[in-house]
Amino acid sequence: MAEIEIGGRTFVVDEEGFLQQPEIWNEEVAQLFATTEGIEEMSPEHWAVVNYIRGYWVQHGTAPLIRKITQTTGINLRAIYSLFTSGPAKGACKIAGLPKPEGCV
């Protein structure tokens, strides 16, 4: 495992930058990880996606399918990819503090 420093804090991450201690996640951690994805300020749409993904993961132990994200948040696929340029599996899940998703999100 590697460590990265963001905003004066150090985090244990995997080789792709996914948080390896999901229990330390909170909104401050999310905002710090957002900066690694080129997002300087999280919009309400960013938070809607991230909070949904996080809540789904806490409840089910896995990331939701992209279709479930679009249906639940009301944010279409094109908009999600414009919010998270590296995609929902990489960008949104990383900001939500999830380990790297095993399947397709």
Residue pairs with C-beta under 8 A, 6 or more apart in sequence:
1 12
1 13
1 14
1 20
2 12
2 13
2 14
2 15
3 10
3 11
3 12
3 13
4 10
4 11
4 13
4 17
4 36
5 11
6 32
6 33
6 35
6 36
7 32
7 35
9 29
9 32
11 19
11 20
11 21
11 24
11 29
11 32
12 19
12 20
12 21
13 19
13 20
14 20
14 99
14 100
16 90
16 100
17 33
17 36
17 94
18 93
18 94
18 98
18 99
18 100
19 25
19 29
19 33
19 94
19 97
19 98
19 99
20 99
22 57
22 97
22 98
22 99
24 97
25 54
25 96
25 97
29 97
30 42
30 50
30 95
30 96
30 97
31 42
33 94
33 95
33 97
34 40
34 42
34 46
34 95
36 94
37 84
37 85
37 86
37 91
37 94
37 95
38 85
39 46
39 83
39 84
39 91
39 95
42 50
42 95
43 83
45 73
45 75
45 79
45 83
46 83
46 84
46 95
48 73
48 75
49 69
49 73
49 75
49 80
49 83
49 84
49 88
49 92
50 92
50 95
50 96
51 96
52 64
52 69
52 72
52 73
53 63
53 64
53 69
53 88
53 92
53 93
53 96
53 98
53 105
54 96
54 97
54 98
56 62
56 63
56 64
56 68
57 63
57 64
57 96
57 98
62 101
62 102
62 103
63 89
63 93
63 98
63 101
63 103
63 105
64 72
64 105
65 104
65 105
66 77
66 80
66 88
66 104
66 105
69 75
69 80
69 88
69 92
69 105
70 76
70 77
70 80
75 83
80 88
80 92
81 87
81 88
83 92
84 90
84 91
84 92
84 95
85 91
86 94
87 105
88 105
89 101
89 104
89 105
92 105
93 100
93 101
93 105
